[in-house]
Amino acid sequence: MAFEGLAERLQGTISKLRGKGKVTETDVKEMMREVRLALLEADVNFKVVKQFISTVKERAIGQEVLKSLTPGQQVIKVVNEELTNLMGGEQSKIAVASKPPTVVMMVGLQGAGKTTTTGKLANHLRKKHNRNPLMVAADIYRPAAIKQLETLGKQLNMPVFSMGDQVSPVEIAKNAMEKAKEDHHDYVLIDTAGRLHVDEELMNELEEIKELTSPDEILLVVDAMTGQDAVNVAESFNERLGITGVVLTKLDGDTRGGAALSIKAVTDTPIKFAGMGEKIDALEAFHPERMASRILGMGDVLTLIEKAQTNVDEEKAKELERKMRSNELTFDDFLEQLEQVKSMGPLDELLNMMPGAGKMKGMKNIQVDDKQLGHIEAIVKSMTKAEKEDPSILNASRRRRIAKGSGTTIQEVNRLIKQFGEMKKMMKQMAGMQGKGKKKGGFKLPFM
């Protein structure tokens, strides 16, 4: 996840306070020094950090915290609330025009992922909001941009309006609006041209399209990997166009995440979506409070539940729950579970959403990619029925036979057997956690 380094630093810092019955002003100041360093290292804008630290310190040293029964927990609560505020406070939803179609202009620099994001957003609008979008290929300058959008359209079975690269983008936008009204599309997503840097010609063209189409949203697509530069780009576009929202792409990459924490504070423009991977459905509505929870290691159960509801078969889930409770999980269940997890997204990302799961022994090292999944499948299919049901009988000679039969190594077989044991332990822990929740009338994960 984007905030991995920052998350580790912040979690390490706040864990020192977590159980403290008494917290002094010195404790708070010491913690704030650490938090400040962590934010600066994550490439968060200096002014933003200064303001954030000042606000948290003021609240944390106030009466509500130091005199409370659980001051350590209260300080963490303050950090969580202020981190949420920094990223926008509440989720900012995509606009809906009072009279369709709703027009969305996608803008940004070249290479930020505008065209792909246009496809992802169209898919999101159809799947999550039951909309009927029209994508418009108005980037006539970048070779293959039009072709790329048309390919995405075919992949999604969605219409793309295109007039080739010999017509001006303004003309394309004008005709696209007429076509959308004719065919009763309720959203028009205009994929505009990017440049390698902000220039006058580009801005003039975008201003013309804005004037002609009166967009309900101007979404700036920003590559989260560019760190502080992303904030400068956002400022430039905002000054000229008045952007209404930001889409952060590559938020799943190995980035320090500072852009996400700075953009809202610097431009006063909400982050509306986050691109969390390459797949066409890897676009999530951005929830500041959920992201703050993830960063602070408190999990993100709501997103986890949403993903599960979309991807998990309920009947199979009930049977799995029964097996988890009675500790009857077999290797066949393991394989099936991995397939379902794969459909929900990367396992490490899902683990980040589970409160405290990152700290569970052995969980940090589990990674599943498509190739590895193929190996796992081959290994499981090379086992006998008895071996799948009772892994304790898997002695050295059986493991050698399985490795040979699956075209894998003994190390891989051993690793899978170990992971299976870890998964069983985790499932048991999660079932236990859920059991406690039930007594208190808590939530129930739909895939447990």
Secondary structure, DSSP 4 states (H G I P E B T S, - for coil): -TTHHHHHHHHHHHHTTTT-S---HHHHHHHHHHHHHHHHHTT--HHHHHHHHHHHHHHHTSHHHHTSS-HHHHHHHHHHHHHHHHTTSS--PPP--SSSPEEEEEE--TTS-HHHHHHHHHHHHHHHH---EEEEE---SSTTHHHHHHHHHHHHT--EE---SSS-HHHHHHHHHHHHHHTT-SEEEEE----SS--HHHHHHHHHHHHHH--SEEEEEEEGGGTHHHHHHHHHHHHHH---EEEEE-TTSS---HHHHHHHHHH---EEEEE-SSSTT-EEE--HHHHHHHHTT---HHHHHHHHHHH--HHHHHHHHHHHHTT---HHHHHHHHHHHHHH--HHHHHHHSTTGGGSTTGGG----HHHHHHHHHHHHTS-HHHHH-GGG--HHHHHHHHHHHT--HHHHHHHHHHHHHHHHHHHHHHHHHHHHHHTT----TT-
